[in-house]
Amino acid sequence: MDTINNTLIGWLRQWGVQPSDLELVHRIVMVVGILLLAWLADWICRRVLVTSIRKITSKTHNRWDDYLFNDKVLNNLCHLVPPVIITTLIPFAFQGETVTLAFIMKLCWVYITIVSVRLVCSFLTSLYTISSEHERLKEHSMKGFYQMLKLIVICVGVIIVISTLIDKDPVTILTGLGASAAILSLVFKDTIMGLVAGVQLSANDMLRPGDWISMPKYGADGSVLEVTLTTVKVQNWDKTISTIPPYALVNDSFQNWRGMRESGGRRVKRSINIDMHTVRFCTPAEMEAFRSEKWMDNFVATGNEEVNLYVFRHYLEQYLRTHPKVSQQMTLMIRQLQPTAEGLPIELYFFSDGTEWIPYERLQAEVFDHLLAVLPKFGLKVFQSPTGLDLQMLKG
């Protein structure tokens, strides 16, 4: 470098620079030369290095390199080159000017720290994108974990910047922050609780993006969009968005319907009230007509006379067992519930062959439409409270 300085001074003397101005002009030329060199290095990185990396990643079959070397990562990496060059060469331009050199060096180190923090954060974002598409990791909510890493990187960057500006050791600043840990824990209470809750939710596999959850306390009933450090976003079925603190999902109770979806069937548990006055023994003619039906093949007689409700329950069970939209691998039964003043409840308990909402509702309607239509065939009636029309007809 001394050779370059001596050569430059010789050129300046040849160009007619006065000895009194020689030092100032030499310094200006050196600064301009360093800035031009930094700009040239930045231009080469952007035009040559970045372009070459993009071409290489576009030719590979893997997608992780496209995310890892995306535009943000490469641009932040290019932003590091000029300040590194300036920091390395600027001392030669300000020899003897300790105050000015110290000020410029501080600015350069602050800039390098900020760009380094942005580079690490963009790198973590790329890792999150890669992990969210991985077969094993995409089912786990990793966003809160990466957000916490970014927060730690930003905090470290802020401490380094402050220590650079005030000429203090970062350890000294950390010691001072440790003394005010109570205040920091109060400020970052939600973040800390969210991190702990996020780890518990992920470790215990309690919640995944895409899960259908119900939490009436927070008005949430829908699909989980994302899990972050401070909130869990749930898109309800009416397309509204509910936000829940992650620690609330750990401390309070919520219902996760993932097991239902993974089972491949959705439960139907509905009952109909039978008028108990219509429960009677079947006549021989009715039994003879019933025995000609195919659904009576597996009928088990209970005695010489059969109750119409017993035959009806057998019919319903055979009907469900032959229904193409009813799961035959899960629980299926027709049972009586406790009689009430509103009749005798007959409950249908079975599972649909699928978990989609609209086909599920159609199946329920189809089954109960058939149930109501077939009741008179067995001499049964549905119990319903008298209406004004019933009283009017009775009066007439």
Disulfide bonds with the S-S distance in Angstrom:
none
